[in-house]
Amino acid sequence: MSAWKVVELGDVAEFVRGINFKPDDVVPVGTPGSVACMRTKNVQSELDCSDVWGVDGRFVKRADQFLETGDILVSSANSWNLVGKCCWIPDLPWRATFGGFVSVLRPHRTKAEPRFLFRWFSSDRIQTTVRSFGQQTTNISNLSTDRCLRLPLPLPPLAEQRRVAEVLDRAEALQAKRLAALAQLDTLTQSIFLDLFGDPTTNPKAWPTKPLASLVRDDDTINYGVVQPGDDFAGGVPLVRVGDLLEGRVNHAALKTIAPTIEASYKRSRLRGDEVLVSCVGSTGVVAMADESVKGFNIARAVARIPLAETTNRVFVAAYLKTDFVQRHFTNELRTVSQPTLNIKQLSETTVILPPRDLQREFAHRIAAIENLRTAHRASLAKMDALFCVLQHRAFRGEL
């Protein structure tokens, strides 16, 4: 670290503000005379080019408002938890600019290596600091670029900057491979389902079918949960909401807890730990399985609880509800008032194919093996994430 000097960010980089235009000015990308225009929605962990707007090129008043490879696109006006979020600008297939709610952090390349600067600015510590620079106006936080430019930046010579960036890039590439392996396991589950049971759209194996409601326990029904849970209640009953349904399970990280006096009125939706759960409001059709870890918890109004009878394998039903066939059915059945809603009647009437129970069990055994692999991959990824944070910290202390 002795050879590293500490400078202010503004000594080696600048912020460039985006262009102003109105929603009516948006045109399809590729329209003659237009340029692509990035906005806050495009700022993800990597630049998201799945939904890019176009605008007339005359809105770009200065040459520096065109994006360059190696720019850092920063969300500069957003909700407080997203302000300062950034991504790298790679080679783009169009000439592109950026809108007024984002800014570009552009390095002076004779002083700062772009990848080094990106790695530093996107690090957890700097992102937390930058977020604290947000100036709140109504429900929008505006980034104080002046305060950002005064941030102290440890800066080694350019050759060392490139070396540090390459080390961090390689470490992130390993994380990306692990994430890709997890995604492949999701694809494998669907492939096994189609191989054993065929596509439910055409039901080529002519399995018998029944409505979902006919598969629940005789003493129970498909139902919603708590309508008005009230404020968080310390030591109360955990409440499973739509956002808690992650990767086919209930994520415990951010569970809300409600007063036992409120929960007592919703005994019918109290979890036994063996149900299938489906989101029914907002992000509809998300499927997860309850387990022993959530026994005694309750569910929110936006979540439906499906208490299956023992005659039907719940691993099979959960996978079936995730198929494209059923997900399209859910989408077609949606009712929209203030937000998309799938009601209990529509869910109950969903047609389910019913292969023999031994075939359902075989499917469940195969999925259990995949889940073991998934658990191992998740554990490995968690370790890699922790190591990457340590690596980042050491990198910008000159200890690599």
ZIPEFEN-V279648 format. One record per run of one state. SS is the DSSP state (a for helix, b for strand, c for the rest). FROM is the first residue (numbers start at 1). TO is the last residue. If there is no record, write none. Layout:
((SS;FROM;TO) (SS;FROM;TO))
This chain:
((c;1;4) (b;5;8) (a;9;12) (b;13;17) (c;18;18) (b;19;19) (c;20;22) (a;23;25) (c;26;26) (b;27;27) (c;28;33) (b;34;38) (c;39;39) (a;40;42) (b;43;43) (c;44;46) (b;47;47) (c;48;52) (b;53;56) (a;57;59) (c;60;62) (a;63;65) (c;66;71) (b;72;75) (c;76;76) (b;77;78) (c;79;85) (b;86;88) (c;89;95) (b;96;99) (c;100;101) (b;102;107) (c;108;113) (a;114;121) (c;122;123) (a;124;132) (c;133;133) (b;134;137) (c;138;139) (b;140;143) (c;144;144) (a;145;149) (c;150;151) (b;152;155) (c;156;157) (a;158;197) (c;198;207) (b;208;211) (a;212;215) (b;216;216) (c;217;222) (b;223;223) (c;224;225) (b;226;226) (c;227;236) (b;237;240) (c;241;241) (a;242;244) (b;245;246) (c;247;248) (b;249;250) (c;251;255) (b;256;258) (c;259;259) (a;260;269) (c;270;275) (b;276;279) (c;280;280) (b;281;281) (c;282;286) (b;287;289) (c;290;291) (a;292;294) (c;295;297) (b;298;300) (c;301;302) (b;303;306) (c;307;307) (b;308;308) (c;309;313) (a;314;321) (c;322;323) (a;324;333) (c;334;334) (b;335;336) (c;337;339) (b;340;341) (c;342;343) (a;344;348) (c;349;350) (b;351;354) (c;355;356) (a;357;395) (c;396;400))
